[in-house]
Amino acid sequence: MIRFLLNQTPEIIEAIDPNTTVLNYLRQHKHLTGTKEGCASGDCGACTAVLVSLQDETLSYETINTCLTLLPALEGKQLITIEALKQAQLHPVQKAMVEHHGSQCGFCTPGIVMSLFALQKNVTTYQREATLEALSGNLCRCTGYQPIINAAKQICDTHSNDVFDQQTGNTITQLKALQNDHLSGIQAQGSECFSPRTLDELDKLLLQNPNARILAGGTDLALEITQMHHRLSPIVYLGRIEALKRINLSDSHIEIGAACTLSHCHSILSQEYPDLGKLLDRFASLQIRNQGTLGGNIANASPIGDSPPALIAAGASVQLRRNGHIRCMPLDEFFIDYRKTHLLPGEYIEKICIPRKHPQSLYRIYKISKRLDDDISAVCGAFHLQMHNGLITNVRIAFGGMAAIPKRAIKCEKALAGQPWQFSVLEKAIPALNDDFSALSDFRASAHYRTLTTRNLLMKLWWESQHDSNLITRVSDHVEI
């Protein structure tokens, strides 16, 4: 059973195929067709809706791609769709879009309106950067974006109360009533999904179903359903386990629960590692970051995942759990081959442990992609150097997109370790990158381009460091191709 609010109406789902996306549930089961399907892969934003959750007695509004969201993610929350915005008259967001001519064909417009609706809930005044971030996952091919940005400025500056503001107290009461500590789930058409609340429940489920598909944000897993037309069963959803969403900060480490979303862990990571924060800003779109998890980006073992090379360079490790037994592993040893890891059947990532950054270290990340927002890396390079008395005492260099797995440049590291950070040393270390990687060619970049890029990024690191004599990390200028 899954219980949630659909707009202001309590809903109970008991017997629906757990492979059903929220988008298909809205359109096919509830006949709410204002939410559109554009790509079914989280790229266009036409399907954007807003998920409202209870956070410390207040309501948190986040945009999601309903085409990549499976039904268990709705448990105990409120889903707001475009149909609920218009009451007796147009919602202020809809009205602003009309007045500023922000829509032509209208197919993308419901998703854009929902992104602006969530933006209005999360800011007090118009901020251009916040607006561009809110719209980064919405594509419009008709109007261009300036009319939409103008509409955003109007709604953020005027900030009129709407029916959702008026019903805040009632919504909080209803969401509290939906909270429970019971194992829940749904099953139909030969597929089943379980939604545990504790690590012990999760351990037992995975012991009984060691080959179950683990669902966290689902931004990658759901593509198997929408793009490959697979049917997944059983599915175990992690989104209700608070222990997997906690962030703990000690003197030596940052510990991030594997089910913590990228949006939630952004603040702490960007404070400690500014370049990592900037990388997360370019991780897909806001809708994806609101659901995608740090643990999921690691566990899917994609060679072009953005976070693994950055975390490997930072010296991160993963804490793995299986039926209550825990083991820790350096992240650079976690990956075996393309989409293969050291996870055993029934085992999962419990948390990611990241060392606190040394104030005198040099840490840079460079993501190379064809466009700034919502794009996958051709190459992602991460560099972390520590110095003492002019010598490199510790160096970690990792790349994504250069091999079947996110991988360290071990031979290049050895050429730098113990040496002064000088251009002559760098010239000797750069050729070692050819021994570390045999780059692949694909539609994102050729092997020659990737090989040349890794060399140039190391050179860029050296030139940037010359303006940073104390080796204190600053936010670098990211490069696109």
PATORPA-138050 format. One record per residue (C-alpha): residue in three letters; x, y, z. Coordinates in steps of 0.5 Angstrom, whole numbers, plus 2048, in hexadecimal, padded with zeros to 3 digits. Layout:
<atoms>
ALAXYZ...
</atoms>
This chain:
<atoms>
MET800800800ILE8028077FEARG7FF80D801PHE8008147FFLEU7FC81B7FDLEU7FB81C7F6ASN7FA8237F6GLN7F58247FCTHR7F281D7FBPRO7F58177FFGLU7F68117FBILE7F880A7FDILE7FB8057F8GLU7FB7FE7F9ALA7FB7FA7F3ILE7FF7FD7EDASP8057FB7EAPRO80B7FE7EDASN80E7FF7E7THR8098047E5THR80C80B7E5VAL8098117E8LEU8088147E1ASN80480E7DFTYR80080E7E5LEU7FE8157E4ARG7FC8147DDGLN7F980D7DDHIS7F680C7E4LYS7F48137E6HIS7F38167DFLEU7F781C7E1THR7FA81D7DAGLY7FD8247DBTHR8038217DDLYS80781F7D6GLU80B81A7D4GLY81181D7D0CYS8178187D0ALA8168137D6SER81D8147D8GLY81D81A7DCASP82081F7D7CYS81A8237D5GLY8178257DBALA8108257D8CYS80D8207DDTHR8108247E3ALA80B8247E9VAL80D8267F1LEU80E8217F6VAL80C8247FDSER80F821804LEU80F82380BGLN81582580EASP816828815GLU80E82A815THR80F82E80ELEU80E82C807SER81382B802TYR81282C7FBGLU8168287F6THR8158277EEILE8168207ECASN81581D7E5THR80F8187E5CYS8128147DFLEU8178127E4THR8148117EALEU81180A7EDLEU80B80A7F1PRO80E8087F8ALA81180F7F8LEU80A8127F9GLU80980F800GLY808814805LYS80881A801GLN80481F7FDLEU80581F7F5ILE8028257F2THR8018257EAILE7FF82B7E5GLU7F882A7E6ALA7F882C7EDLEU7FB8337ECLYS7F58367E9GLN7EF8377EEALA7EA83C7ECGLN7EF8407E8LEU7F683F7E5HIS7FB83E7EAPRO8008447EBVAL80683F7E7GLN80183E7E2LYS7FF8457E1ALA8068477E1MET8078427DBVAL8018457D7GLU80384C7D8HIS80A84B7D6HIS8098477D0GLY80D8417D3SER80983C7CFGLN80883A7C8CYS8068337C6GLY8058327CEPHE80882A7CECYS80D82C7D3THR8098327D6PRO80682D7DCGLY80D82B7DEILE8108327DEVAL80A8357E2MET80B82F7E7SER8138317E8LEU8118387E9PHE80C8377EEALA8118337F2LEU8168397F1GLN81183E7F4LYS8108397FAASN8188397FBVAL81A8407FATHR8188477FDTHR81A84B7F7TYR81C84A7F0GLN8238487EFARG8268467E8GLU82A8417EAALA82583D7EETHR82083E7E8LEU82583B7E3GLU8268357E8ALA81F8347E9LEU81E8347E1SER8248307DFGLY82082A7DEASN81A82D7DALEU81B82D7D2CYS8178327CEARG8188327C7CYS8138387C5THR81483E7C9GLY81B83E7CBTYR81C83F7D3GLN81C8477D4PRO8148477D4ILE8148417D9ILE81A8457DDASN81584B7DDALA8108477E0ALA8148457E5LYS81684B7E7GLN80F84E7E8ILE80D8487ECCYS8138487F1ASP8128507F2THR80B8507F3HIS80A8497F7SER8038497F8ASN8008447FCASP7FC83E7F9VAL7F88397FBPHE7FD8347FDASP80083A802GLN7F983A805GLN7F8833806THR7FF832809GLY7FD830810ASN7F882B80DTHR7FD828809ILE80282780ETHR7FD824812GLN7FB81F80DLEU80281D80BLYS80381C813ALA7FD817813LEU80181380DGLN807812810ASN80880B813ASP80D806815HIS80B800811LEU80E7FC80CSER80A7FE806GLY8097FC7FEILE8057FA7F8GLN8057F57F4ALA8017F37EDGLN8027F07E6GLY8077EB7E9SER80C7F17ECGLU80D7F37F3CYS8107F97F7PHE8127F97FESER813800802PRO8167FF809ARG81780480ETHR81E801812LEU8247FE810ASP8227F8813GLU81C7F780FLEU8207F9809ASP8257F380BLYS8207EE80CLEU81D7F0805LEU8237EF801LEU8257E9805GLN81F7E6802ASN81F7E97FCPRO8277EA7FAASN8267EC7F3ALA8217F17F4ARG8227F77F1ILE8237FD7F5LEU81F8047F4ALA82280A7F7GLY8218107F3GLY81F80C7ECTHR8228117E8ASP82680B7E4LEU8228057E6ALA81C8087E3LEU81F8087DCGLU81F8017DCILE8178017DCTHR8168077D8GLN81C8067D3MET81D7FF7D3HIS8167FC7D5HIS8197F87DAARG8147F57E0LEU8187F67E7SER8167F17ECPRO8177F17F2ILE8187F87F3VAL81B7FB7FATYR81A8027FBLEU81E806800GLY81B80D800ARG81880C807ILE81E80A80BGLU82081080FALA82780D811LEU82980C809LYS827814808ARG82C81780EILE83281B80EASN83781B813LEU83D81F814SER84381E818ASP84A821819SER84C81C814HIS84781A80FILE84081B80CGLU83B81580CILE836816807GLY830811807ALA83080D801ALA82880F800CYS82A816801THR82881A7FBLEU82D81F7F7SER8298257F8HIS829823800CYS831822800HIS8338287FCSER83382D801ILE838829806LEU83C826800SER83D82D7FDGLN83F830803GLU84582B804TYR84782A7FDPRO8448307F9ASP84682D7F2LEU8428277F4GLY83C82C7F5LYS83D82F7EELEU83D8287EBLEU8368267EFASP83382D7ECARG83582A7E5PHE8328237E7ALA82C8227E2SER8268267E4LEU8238297EAGLN81E8237EAILE82381E7E9ARG8278217EFASN8218217F3GLN8208197F3GLY8268167F1THR82B8147F6LEU8328147F7GLY83280D7F9GLY82E80B7F3ASN83380F7EEILE83980B7F1ALA8358047F1ASN8338047EAALA83A8047E8SER83A8087E2PRO84180A7DFILE83E8117DEGLY83B8127E5ASP83D8197E7SER83E8187EEPRO8428127EFPRO8498157ECALA84881B7F0LEU8478177F6ILE84C8127F5ALA8518187F4ALA84E81A7FBGLY8508147FEALA8498117FFSER84780A802VAL841807802GLN83E803808LEU83A7FD805ARG8357F9809ARG8327F2808ASN82D7EF80DGLY8307F3813HIS8377F2811ILE83B7F880FARG8427F980BCYS8457FF808MET849800802PRO84D8057FELEU8488087F9ASP84E8077F4GLU84E7FF7F5PHE8467FF7F5PHE8467FF7EDILE8487F87EAASP8457F97E2TYR8407FC7DEARG83A7FD7E3LYS83D7F87E7THR83F7F97EFHIS8417F57F5LEU83A7F57F8LEU8387EE7FAPRO8317EB7F9GLY82C7EF7FEGLU8327F4800TYR8317FB7FFILE834802800GLU833805807LYS83780B807ILE83C80F803CYS842811808ILE846817805PRO84C81A809ARG84C82180BLYS850825806HIS857828808PRO85782F808GLN85D82F804SER85C82A7FFLEU85A82C7F8TYR8548297F5ARG85182A7EEILE84B8267EATYR84A8287E2LYS8448257DFILE8458257D7SER83E8257D4LYS83B8277CEARG83682C7D2LEU83682F7D8ASP83082D7DBASP82C8267DBASP8328227D8ILE83681C7D9SER83E81C7D9ALA84281B7D3VAL84881B7D8CYS84881D7E0GLY84E81E7E3ALA84F81F7EBPHE8568217EEHIS8588217F5LEU85F8237F7GLN8628247FEMET8698287FFHIS86E828805ASN87482C804GLY87382D7FDLEU8738267FBILE86C8227F9THR86B81D7FFASN86581A7FDVAL86181A7F6ARG85B8177F3ILE8598187ECALA8528157E9PHE84F8157E3GLY8488137E0GLY8468117D9MET84D80F7D8ALA84C8077DAALA8478027DBILE8478057E2PRO84980B7E6LYS85080A7E7ARG85680D7EAALA85C80F7E6ILE86180B7EALYS86780C7E6CYS8668147E5GLU8658147EDLYS86C8107EEALA8708157E9LEU86D81B7EDALA86E8187F4GLY87481B7F8GLN8758207F3PRO8758277F3TRP86F82A7F0GLN87382D7EAPHE87182E7E2SER8778297E1VAL8758247E5LEU86E8247E2GLU8718237DBLYS87481D7DDALA86D81B7E1ILE86881C7DBPRO86B8177D6ALA8698127DCLEU8628137DBASN86380F7D4ASP8658097D8ASP85F80A7DDPHE85980A7D8SER8588077D1ALA85280C7CFLEU84C80A7CCSER84880D7C6ASP84180E7C6PHE83C8137C4ARG83E8187C9ALA8458187C8SER84B8157C4ALA8508117C7HIS8558167C5TYR85181C7C8ARG8508197CETHR8588177CFLEU85A81E7CDTHR8558217D2THR85781D7D8ARG85E8207D6ASN85C8277D6LEU8588277DCLEU85E8257E0MET86182B7DDLYS85B82F7DELEU85C82D7E6TRP86382F7E6TRP8628367E3GLU85C8387E7SER8608367EDGLN86583B7ECHIS8608407EEASP85F83D7F4SER86583D7F8ASN86283A7FELEU85F8357FBILE8588367FETHR8538347F9ARG84F8397F5VAL8498377F1SER84C8367EAASP8498387E3HIS8468327E0VAL8478307D9GLU84282E7D4ILE84482B7CD
</atoms>
